[in-house]
Amino acid sequence: MTITQSFFATPTIEYIKKLGLDKSDSNFTILLDMFMQENLSVDIRREIVSSIGRQKDNDKIYEFLSKEAFNNHYMEVIYQMFRTCLYKAKQDVKFAILRDKMLAHYQNEVMQKMFEYYEFRQNKKQVKTRQRQILKPSLLIGDNSISLNKIQEQQIQLVFTSPPYYNARLYNDYKSYQNYLDSMNNTLKQCYRILENGRFILINVSPVITKRAGREFESIRYPIHFDFHKILCESGFYFVDEIIWIKPEYSVPNRIAGYLQTKKPLSYKPNCITESIMVYRKNSPFLLDKNIKAYDKNLKNNEEVDSTNCWYIAPKSDRNHPAVFPEELCAKVLKYYSFEGDVVCDPFAGSGTFGKVAKEMGRIPLLCEQNLEYAQKLKQRGFDEI
Ligand SMILES: C[S@@+](CC[C@H](N)C(=O)[O-])C[C@H]1O[C@@H](n2cnc3c(N)ncnc32)[C@H](O)[C@@H]1O
């Protein structure tokens, strides 16, 4: 049956879809002619490509795609051509070859992602259910870039941490800033490996300043979060959000005093009342919905919601550790980025605030700490060394 529409009218999406469903030779010809018309909208042209892809004759489809896939079309239209190649690649090798040629030609990250999604869907029936390795609050003692080797891949559902500040506190001794970043990079690679596909890593950082050697020297201020973005991406995570932790002004070091005395331009140094919580997701060939659907659909956060990316929380001081998380911060992170029963990891645990709150909220914490004194205290608080 041939489905007709007035030749001069702009084809509608509905009409093109109908042509796609009815796979007669004559409809194929109409679709090809239609594609050659000028002044079609991107949506219409893309729909035509989709209907051509649904036809029976693979040779004709291939002939069309191999001619048009490298022509000057909008990327939405090219993506649709690429999708046809993805779907047909398993049945017919010439589509796989064309798919690979398109990938090489366009070097486009959307197409790369489409390819990964498609491959994942093809292989997902073969994925075995993973055995849980961590069933109770646990502790790894030593350098996390080594100790985390004990953890199998994809065992963790959330990582939240505040890494050691480069030269800002007593417990650090990095030869250079680059040496510090390299060390952080090693830890992030481990985090990527142990994190379940599609899950989140949150890193709390703020710029640090190194002490100057004397009044005649300048101190150096490092924007740590800018550099963390780079190493997070290199490790395989992608940027999702930046949450700004805002502290009361009385609680932060006073940098503005000098300026207030002199009022000289250029000497302005505002008090820093914010820290970054960098939110990244492990690159995965599926949408977040898949992670959410793995849980009981009745599990929801019914309490009050933080509707902006600014969280107002007072810092906490502790006589046992110089840089502890406020419990409220950990509770928010756990509430928004994990479910009850999840295994959550802080690779730079310090006093273990995150682990403590995680236990209270029904998660299973895995902590790492290299300082033996802190590690001993964590053991006393019920984190069993593994
Ligand atoms: C900023 S503190 C974390 C404080 C923690 N958020 C809390 O609430 O107590 C960083 C901690 O990481 C530890 N650390 C530094 N490098 C480490 C490494 N490579 N492996 C394991 N722990 C490390 C330090 O000993 C320090 O206790």
The ligand as an SDF file (V2000), in Angstrom:
LIG
                    3D

 27 29  0  0  0  0  0  0  0  0999 V2000
   41.2070   16.4930   55.7300 C   0  0  0  0  0  0  0  0  0  0  0  0
   41.4680   15.0830   56.6940 S   0  0  0  0  0  0  0  0  0  0  0  0
   39.8940   14.3360   56.7270 C   0  0  0  0  0  0  0  0  0  0  0  0
   39.0890   14.6920   57.9340 C   0  0  0  0  0  0  0  0  0  0  0  0
   37.7430   14.0150   57.9670 C   0  0  0  0  0  0  0  0  0  0  0  0
   36.8790   14.5400   56.9470 N   0  0  0  0  0  0  0  0  0  0  0  0
   37.0790   14.1100   59.3370 C   0  0  0  0  0  0  0  0  0  0  0  0
   35.8750   14.4300   59.4130 O   0  0  0  0  0  0  0  0  0  0  0  0
   37.7630   13.8800   60.3400 O   0  0  0  0  0  0  0  0  0  0  0  0
   42.4050   14.0470   55.6700 C   0  0  0  0  0  0  0  0  0  0  0  0
   42.8750   12.7380   56.3280 C   0  0  0  0  0  0  0  0  0  0  0  0
   43.4330   11.9390   55.3030 O   0  0  0  0  0  0  0  0  0  0  0  0
   44.5350   11.2000   55.8410 C   0  0  0  0  0  0  0  0  0  0  0  0
   45.3760   10.8390   54.6790 N   0  0  0  0  0  0  0  0  0  0  0  0
   46.1890   11.6510   53.9610 C   0  0  0  0  0  0  0  0  0  0  0  0
   46.7510   10.9900   52.9340 N   0  0  0  0  0  0  0  0  0  0  0  0
   46.2470    9.7180   52.9960 C   0  0  0  0  0  0  0  0  0  0  0  0
   46.4290    8.5560   52.1960 C   0  0  0  0  0  0  0  0  0  0  0  0
   47.2160    8.5770   51.1150 N   0  0  0  0  0  0  0  0  0  0  0  0
   45.7520    7.4250   52.5260 N   0  0  0  0  0  0  0  0  0  0  0  0
   44.9270    7.4050   53.6080 C   0  0  0  0  0  0  0  0  0  0  0  0
   44.7310    8.4740   54.4160 N   0  0  0  0  0  0  0  0  0  0  0  0
   45.3730    9.6150   54.1100 C   0  0  0  0  0  0  0  0  0  0  0  0
   45.1790   12.1550   56.8160 C   0  0  0  0  0  0  0  0  0  0  0  0
   45.8920   11.4360   57.7970 O   0  0  0  0  0  0  0  0  0  0  0  0
   43.9470   12.8960   57.3750 C   0  0  0  0  0  0  0  0  0  0  0  0
   43.5150   12.3160   58.5650 O   0  0  0  0  0  0  0  0  0  0  0  0
  1  2  1  0
  2  3  1  0
  2 10  1  0
  3  4  1  0
  4  5  1  0
  5  6  1  0
  5  7  1  0
  7  8  2  0
  7  9  1  0
 10 11  1  0
 11 12  1  0
 11 26  1  0
 12 13  1  0
 13 14  1  0
 13 24  1  0
 14 15  1  0
 14 23  1  0
 15 16  2  0
 16 17  1  0
 17 18  1  0
 17 23  2  0
 18 19  1  0
 18 20  2  0
 20 21  1  0
 21 22  2  0
 22 23  1  0
 24 25  1  0
 24 26  1  0
 26 27  1  0
M  CHG  2   2   1   9  -1
M  END
$$$$
